[in-house]
Amino acid sequence: MKKELIEKARQAAEKSYSPYSRFKVGAAVLAASGKVYTGTNVENASFGLTVCAERNAIFAAVCAGEREIKALALTPDTYPCGACLQVMAEFAAKDFVLYIDGGEEYALADLLPKGFKL
């Protein structure tokens, strides 16, 4: 499944809207149901309105009715920002894993050891 997620992330990156940074990012999420959802970064001239690929992929899963994600893959040389890590914490399964294309793997607790949870 790891290879499939990474390939889906690569495909999503090709759809990036990144005219300002020219840095294309793709993400693929494996939901607990076994379905895969993708997202890409979408930039905006008002930079604060830019949305990361990770959040777009997770939100696509949520829009489809998913509430738990097992894994997320990102394109190479990309690491989640704090906002994306917190969104992952909201929906991550206990055994959640983050794959970075190129071979890196992380547990969410390694990147966000004190995430906010109710």
N, C-alpha and C positions, 0 to 999 in steps of 0.2 A: 504494500500500500504506500510506503514511503516514496518509491520511485514514481508511482502514479500521481501522488500529490505534488511532487516537485515538477513533474511535466505539466500538470494543470496550472501551477503557479507561473511557469514560463509562458504558457499560452495566454494567461490573463495579462501578463506584463505587456504583451504586444498590443493590447487595447488601451494602454495607459493614456491618460490625457495629462501630459507633463510638458507644456510648451515653455515653461519658465526654467525649470531645473534640468529638463531633458533626461531625468533619471527615472527610468521606467521600473515600476515595482509590481510584482504579481504575488498573490496569495491564494492558497487553496486550503479549505477547511474540511476536515473529516468530521461529520456529525455522528452522534451516538447511533443514529439510525442506519449508518453506513453510507449515506449520501454525501457527495462532495459538492461544495459551493466555492465559487471563486470571486475574487475581487481584484481591482487594480487601483492605483493611486489616481486621484482626480484633483488636479491643481486648480487654483483660482487666482485671479489678479489680486484679490484681497487675500493674502497668503494665509491668514488665520482660518479661512473657510475651506482650505484644502483638506481632503480626507484621505487617510492612508489606506493602502490595499488591505491590510489586516482587518480593519474595522469594516470596510465594505464587504469583505467575504463573510465575516461573522454576522453582520446585519442581514446579508442575503439569506443566510441560514435561519436566522430568527424570523425573517419575513415568511419563510416557508414553514414555520411552525416548530423549528428545532429549538431546544433549550439547553443542550449539552454538546460540547465539542470535545473530541478525543485527540485531535492533532491539527496542527497548522503548519503549512510549508510556505517558505518565502524564497524569492529569487536571490541569487548570490549577492554578497556584500550588503545585505539589508538586515537591520536589526530593529525590533519593535521600539517605538517611542513609549513613554510612560502612559499616555492615554490608551494606546493599543494594549499594553500589558494589563491595564486595569479592566478593559473590556474583556480580554481573555479571562481574567480572574472571575468575572461575573458568570461566564458560561463554561469554564473548563471542567472537564471530568477530573476525578482524582488522579488518574493516570495520564493526564494530558502531556503531550510532547510537542515541542517546537522543532521543526527541521529547517535548517538553512541550507539551500542548495550549495553543495560543495562539501558536505559531510558533517557539519556541526549539528548537534542535538542538545536540547536543553529541556529540563523540567521547568515549569512556570516558577516554582519556588526559588530556582537558581537566579532568575532574572527579576523577580518581584517578591522578595522574601516576606514583606509585610503588606500585602495587598489589602485594600479595603473590602470587607465583606460584612454584611448584616447577619 
